[in-house]
Amino acid sequence: MKIGLKIKFYRTKNRLTQEQLGNQLLVSRKTISSWENDRSVPDF
């Protein structure tokens, strides 16, 4: 399973929006979207 699918799986499992997850990780909603769509990967 690709990292983007894992991020989306756990985000939706925990009933978080991209905005909410971004706020918790101190990144933008667009960054979360990029991760979930495998356009970029987290660097932490």
Protein Blocks (a to p, Z undefined) as FASTA:
>chain_A
ZZklmmmmmmmmnopafklmmmmnopafklmmmmmnopaccfZZ
